[in-house]
């Protein structure tokens, strides 16, 4: 399918005292990016100019009052706020948190109205954005509310995709939060995304165990035997390529993850530590399951280097590319699904043998 016009990439500014605007500027300092897409940043031209002076990029801003006014071939900046905010590099202030949410809310509104096609979010600080009107642990829960659907935090790179059963939960609450229905829902979301968003016709998914060594037959915990294993068997019995549970240490240490299209981790650090170790700087945080495409870089606000010009924009650059790729693949999938008599060639992998068990680390 051919796009009739460049994809409009909406970008929320994140915390302006962090590195979000810096990595945005560095990404689009390459003029070739404007040949790929039309950026629409929700901030203010004054704030963008202040960051540009610090970073040293030379981008000409096209200031507009609404995303609908964005022009192709321009670096569009929607003046989301008019008052002059005072930069305090590396300090999460009340105003920087407030402006981060103003930017996000405006970007999501434009996405729902069709004025932008995809959303890339720069990092926020989870503590200074809390208010009576925004009481979410991060972007994901807010976006699930606004865009509809059940969300899945999906970290993706060229070599690894990791989703989470539970994300921003205290470790002590993880086991009781994982139920058979949650597992079924998350596996279904992951499979659906792999088919529609990544063009994989028959996805192969691995689930990681909850306890060390999958509980060692109940010695360390019973959740793996009583909750994970029977649910995985139930899903596999329906013809889906779902395997596990695997002990996380041996699974990643032996490279077994390479045999799968995606991995579903039980909790945040179990999945994100190996992902960032293997893919940091090239990884992308994708929120699967929503009605619209949203990605973000795999890092946070990096207050410790804000304003120094040292931020690496590789992950943000990858997030822009990933949003565009997913948008196109999803659009193609919907087109061919509505035209079943036409032959569509989906990006697929050759079926492989059932993966061997990962070695158990002691």
C-alpha positions as CSV (number, residue, x, y, z in Angstrom):
1,X,0.0,0.0,0.0
2,X,1.1,3.5,-0.7
3,X,0.8,6.3,1.7
4,X,-1.0,9.4,0.2
5,X,0.9,11.7,2.6
6,X,3.6,11.5,5.2
7,X,2.6,10.1,8.5
8,X,2.1,12.8,11.2
9,X,4.1,11.9,14.3
10,X,2.8,13.7,17.3
11,X,5.4,14.2,20.1
12,X,4.6,15.0,23.7
13,X,7.4,17.1,25.3
14,X,7.8,15.2,28.5
15,X,9.4,17.0,31.5
16,X,11.1,20.1,30.0
17,X,13.8,19.9,32.7
18,X,14.8,16.5,31.5
19,X,16.2,15.3,28.2
20,X,13.0,14.7,26.2
21,X,13.1,17.9,24.1
22,X,16.9,17.4,23.6
23,X,16.5,13.9,22.1
24,X,13.6,15.2,20.0
25,X,15.7,18.0,18.5
26,X,18.7,15.7,17.9
27,X,16.4,13.2,16.1
28,X,15.0,15.8,13.7
29,X,18.3,17.7,13.2
30,X,18.8,15.1,10.5
31,X,16.8,16.7,7.6
32,X,16.1,13.3,6.1
33,X,13.6,12.7,8.9
34,X,11.3,15.3,7.4
35,X,11.3,13.2,4.2
36,X,10.0,10.2,6.3
37,X,7.3,11.9,8.4
38,X,5.8,15.1,9.6
39,X,6.7,15.9,13.2
40,X,4.2,17.7,15.4
41,X,5.6,18.6,18.9
42,X,3.3,19.8,21.7
43,X,5.2,22.4,23.7
44,X,6.0,26.0,22.9
45,X,8.4,27.6,20.4
46,X,10.0,29.5,23.3
47,X,10.8,26.4,25.2
48,X,12.0,24.6,22.1
49,X,14.3,27.6,21.3
50,X,15.8,27.5,24.8
51,X,16.6,23.8,24.5
52,X,18.0,24.3,21.0
53,X,20.4,26.9,22.3
54,X,21.6,24.5,24.9
55,X,21.9,21.5,22.5
56,X,23.3,23.4,19.6
57,X,21.0,22.1,16.9
58,X,19.8,24.4,14.1
59,X,16.1,23.5,13.4
60,X,13.7,26.1,12.1
61,X,10.4,25.8,14.0
62,X,7.0,26.2,12.4
63,X,4.9,27.5,15.2
64,X,1.2,26.7,15.0
65,X,-1.9,26.9,17.3
66,X,-3.3,23.5,16.5
67,X,-2.0,20.2,15.1
68,X,-4.5,20.5,12.2
69,X,-2.3,23.3,10.9
70,X,0.9,21.2,10.6
71,X,2.7,21.3,7.3
72,X,4.7,18.6,5.6
73,X,8.4,19.3,5.4
74,X,8.3,21.5,8.5
75,X,9.2,20.9,12.2
76,X,5.8,21.8,13.6
77,X,5.5,23.0,17.2
78,X,2.0,23.4,18.6
79,X,2.1,26.2,21.2
80,X,0.4,24.2,23.9
81,X,1.2,26.8,26.6
82,X,1.9,30.5,26.2
83,X,3.4,31.5,29.5
84,X,7.2,31.5,29.7
85,X,8.4,28.6,31.9
86,X,11.7,28.8,33.7
87,X,14.1,26.1,32.8
88,X,15.8,24.4,35.8
89,X,17.9,21.7,34.3
90,X,17.7,18.4,36.2
91,X,15.0,19.5,38.6
92,X,11.5,18.0,38.5
93,X,9.5,21.1,39.4
94,X,5.7,21.5,39.9
95,X,5.6,23.5,36.6
96,X,7.6,21.1,34.6
97,X,5.2,18.3,35.7
98,X,2.2,20.4,34.9
99,X,3.4,21.3,31.5
100,X,4.3,17.6,30.7
101,X,0.7,16.6,31.3
102,X,-0.6,19.6,29.3
103,X,1.5,18.5,26.4
104,X,0.4,14.8,26.8
105,X,-3.3,15.7,27.0
106,X,-3.1,18.0,24.0
107,X,-1.3,15.3,22.0
108,X,-3.8,12.6,22.9
109,X,-6.7,14.9,21.9
110,X,-5.1,15.5,18.5
111,X,-4.5,11.7,18.1
112,X,-8.2,11.0,18.8
113,X,-9.3,13.7,16.4
114,X,-7.1,12.3,13.6
115,X,-4.9,15.4,13.4
116,X,-1.8,13.2,14.1
117,X,-1.4,9.6,13.1
118,X,0.8,8.2,15.9
119,X,2.1,9.4,19.3
120,X,5.7,9.3,20.6
121,X,6.0,10.3,24.2
122,X,9.1,11.9,25.7
123,X,9.8,10.8,29.3
124,X,8.0,12.3,32.3
125,X,8.8,12.2,36.0
126,X,6.1,10.0,37.7
127,X,6.2,12.0,41.0
128,X,5.8,15.6,39.8
129,X,2.9,14.9,37.4
130,X,0.5,13.7,40.1
131,X,-2.5,15.9,40.6
132,X,-6.2,15.8,41.2
133,X,-6.7,15.6,37.4
134,X,-3.8,13.1,36.7
135,X,-3.4,10.2,39.2
136,X,-1.8,7.6,37.0
137,X,1.5,5.7,37.6
138,X,2.7,6.6,34.1
139,X,1.7,7.1,30.5
140,X,0.3,3.6,29.9
141,X,-2.6,3.7,32.3
142,X,-3.7,7.2,31.2
143,X,-3.5,6.2,27.5
144,X,-5.5,3.0,28.2
145,X,-8.3,5.2,29.7
146,X,-8.2,7.7,26.8
147,X,-7.7,5.5,23.8
148,X,-9.7,2.4,24.8
149,X,-8.7,-1.2,25.0
150,X,-6.6,-3.2,27.4
151,X,-3.0,-2.2,27.3
152,X,0.2,-4.3,27.3
153,X,3.6,-2.7,28.0
154,X,5.7,-4.1,25.2
155,X,9.4,-3.4,24.9
156,X,10.7,-4.1,21.4
157,X,14.0,-4.0,19.5
158,X,15.4,-5.7,16.4
159,X,16.4,-8.8,18.5
160,X,14.0,-9.0,21.4
161,X,10.4,-8.3,22.4
162,X,9.4,-8.4,26.0
163,X,5.9,-7.8,27.4
164,X,4.8,-7.7,31.1
165,X,2.1,-9.5,33.0
166,X,2.3,-6.9,35.7
167,X,4.2,-3.6,35.3
168,X,4.2,-0.8,37.9
169,X,3.4,-3.0,41.0
170,X,5.4,-3.5,44.2
171,X,7.1,-6.9,44.1
172,X,5.2,-8.0,47.1
173,X,1.9,-7.7,45.2
174,X,3.0,-9.4,42.0
175,X,2.0,-13.0,42.8
176,X,-1.5,-12.3,44.0
177,X,-2.1,-10.1,41.0
178,X,-1.3,-12.8,38.5
179,X,-4.4,-14.9,37.8
180,X,-5.3,-17.3,35.0
181,X,-7.6,-14.7,33.5
182,X,-4.8,-12.1,33.5
183,X,-2.4,-14.5,31.8
184,X,-5.0,-15.4,29.1
185,X,-5.7,-11.7,28.5
186,X,-2.0,-10.7,28.3
187,X,-1.1,-13.6,26.0
188,X,-4.1,-12.7,23.8
189,X,-3.0,-9.1,23.6
190,X,0.6,-10.1,22.8
191,X,-0.5,-12.6,20.1
192,X,-2.9,-10.0,18.5
193,X,-0.2,-7.4,18.5
194,X,2.5,-9.7,17.0
195,X,0.0,-10.5,14.1
196,X,-1.3,-7.0,13.4
197,X,1.6,-4.8,14.4
198,X,4.6,-6.9,13.5
199,X,3.3,-9.0,10.6
200,X,4.0,-12.4,12.3
201,X,1.3,-14.9,11.3
202,X,1.9,-17.6,13.9
203,X,3.6,-16.0,16.9
204,X,5.7,-18.1,19.3
205,X,5.6,-16.8,22.9
206,X,7.5,-17.8,26.0
207,X,6.3,-17.1,29.5
208,X,8.8,-16.6,32.4
209,X,8.2,-18.1,35.8
210,X,7.1,-16.1,38.8
211,X,9.5,-17.6,41.4
212,X,13.2,-18.4,41.1
213,X,13.7,-21.8,39.3
214,X,9.9,-21.8,38.7
215,X,9.4,-22.5,42.4
216,X,11.6,-25.7,42.5
217,X,8.5,-27.9,42.6
218,X,7.0,-25.9,45.4
219,X,10.1,-25.5,47.6
220,X,10.3,-21.7,46.8
221,X,6.7,-21.1,45.8
222,X,3.7,-22.8,44.3
223,X,2.4,-20.1,42.0
224,X,4.2,-21.5,38.9
225,X,2.8,-25.0,39.4
226,X,-0.7,-23.9,40.4
227,X,-1.3,-20.8,38.2
228,X,1.2,-20.5,35.3
229,X,1.6,-24.1,34.1
230,X,-2.0,-25.1,33.9
231,X,-3.0,-21.8,32.2
232,X,-0.1,-22.1,29.6
233,X,-1.2,-25.7,28.9
234,X,-4.8,-24.6,28.4
235,X,-3.7,-21.9,25.9
236,X,-1.4,-24.3,24.1
237,X,-4.2,-26.9,23.8
238,X,-6.1,-24.4,21.7
239,X,-3.3,-24.5,19.1
240,X,-1.3,-21.5,20.1
241,X,2.5,-21.6,20.3
242,X,2.9,-20.7,23.9
243,X,5.5,-22.3,26.1
244,X,6.8,-22.1,29.7
245,X,7.2,-21.2,32.3
246,X,11.0,-20.7,32.0
247,X,13.3,-19.7,34.8
248,X,14.4,-16.2,33.8
249,X,18.1,-16.4,34.5
250,X,18.8,-19.5,32.4
251,X,16.4,-18.4,29.7
252,X,18.3,-15.2,29.0
253,X,21.7,-16.4,29.9
254,X,21.5,-19.3,27.4
255,X,20.1,-17.2,24.6
256,X,16.9,-19.3,24.6
257,X,14.9,-16.0,24.0
258,X,16.2,-16.1,20.4
259,X,13.8,-19.0,19.7
260,X,10.7,-16.9,20.3
261,X,8.9,-14.0,18.7
262,X,8.2,-12.5,22.1
263,X,8.6,-13.1,25.8
264,X,6.0,-12.4,28.6
265,X,7.6,-11.6,31.9
266,X,5.9,-11.9,35.2
267,X,6.9,-8.5,36.5
268,X,8.7,-5.2,35.7
269,X,12.3,-5.9,36.5
270,X,12.3,-9.5,35.5
271,X,11.6,-8.4,31.9
272,X,13.1,-4.9,31.7
273,X,16.5,-5.7,33.2
274,X,17.5,-8.2,30.6
275,X,15.8,-6.2,27.8
276,X,17.7,-3.0,28.7
277,X,20.9,-5.0,29.1
278,X,20.6,-6.5,25.7
279,X,19.0,-3.6,23.8
280,X,19.5,-0.4,25.7
281,X,19.7,2.6,23.4
282,X,18.0,0.8,20.6
283,X,14.9,-0.4,22.5
284,X,11.4,1.1,22.2
285,X,8.5,1.0,24.7
286,X,5.4,0.3,22.7
287,X,1.9,0.2,24.2
288,X,0.1,-2.7,22.5
289,X,-3.7,-3.2,22.6
290,X,-4.7,0.5,22.1
291,X,-6.8,1.9,19.3
292,X,-3.8,4.1,18.3
293,X,-0.1,3.6,18.1
294,X,2.1,5.0,20.9
295,X,5.8,4.5,21.4
296,X,8.4,6.0,23.6
297,X,12.2,5.7,24.2
298,X,13.4,3.0,26.6
299,X,14.9,5.5,29.1
300,X,13.7,8.1,31.6
301,X,14.1,11.8,32.1
302,X,17.9,11.5,32.8
303,X,17.9,14.6,35.0
304,X,21.6,14.0,35.8
305,X,22.7,15.0,32.3
306,X,19.8,17.4,31.3
307,X,21.0,20.6,29.6
308,X,24.5,19.2,29.0
309,X,23.9,18.2,25.4
310,X,25.2,14.7,26.2
311,X,21.9,12.8,25.8
312,X,21.9,9.9,23.4
313,X,18.9,10.2,21.1
314,X,19.2,6.7,19.6
315,X,16.2,5.2,21.4
316,X,14.0,8.2,20.7
317,X,15.0,7.9,17.0
318,X,14.1,4.2,17.1
319,X,10.7,5.1,18.8
320,X,9.8,7.3,15.9
321,X,10.7,4.7,13.3
322,X,8.9,2.0,15.2
323,X,5.7,4.0,15.5
324,X,5.7,4.6,11.7
325,X,6.4,0.9,11.0
326,X,3.7,-0.3,13.3
327,X,1.2,2.2,11.9
328,X,1.9,1.0,8.4
329,X,1.7,-2.7,9.3
330,X,-1.5,-2.2,11.2
331,X,-3.0,-0.3,8.3
332,X,-2.0,-3.0,5.9
333,X,-3.4,-5.7,8.2
334,X,-6.8,-3.9,8.3
335,X,-6.8,-3.5,4.6
336,X,-6.2,-7.1,3.8
337,X,-8.6,-8.3,6.5
338,X,-11.4,-6.3,4.8
339,X,-10.4,-7.8,1.5
340,X,-10.0,-11.5,2.2
341,X,-10.1,-12.5,-1.5
342,X,-6.9,-10.6,-2.2
343,X,-3.6,-12.3,-1.5
344,X,-1.5,-10.6,1.1
345,X,2.1,-11.5,1.8
346,X,2.7,-11.0,5.6
347,X,6.1,-10.8,7.0
348,X,6.4,-14.3,8.5
349,X,9.1,-16.6,9.9
350,X,9.5,-20.2,9.0
351,X,8.0,-22.5,11.7
352,X,10.7,-23.8,14.0
353,X,10.9,-26.8,16.2
354,X,9.6,-26.7,19.8
355,X,12.2,-24.8,21.9
356,X,14.4,-26.8,24.2
357,X,14.2,-26.1,27.9
358,X,16.6,-23.4,29.1
359,X,19.3,-24.7,31.5
360,X,18.5,-24.0,35.2
361,X,21.1,-21.7,36.9
362,X,21.9,-22.5,40.5
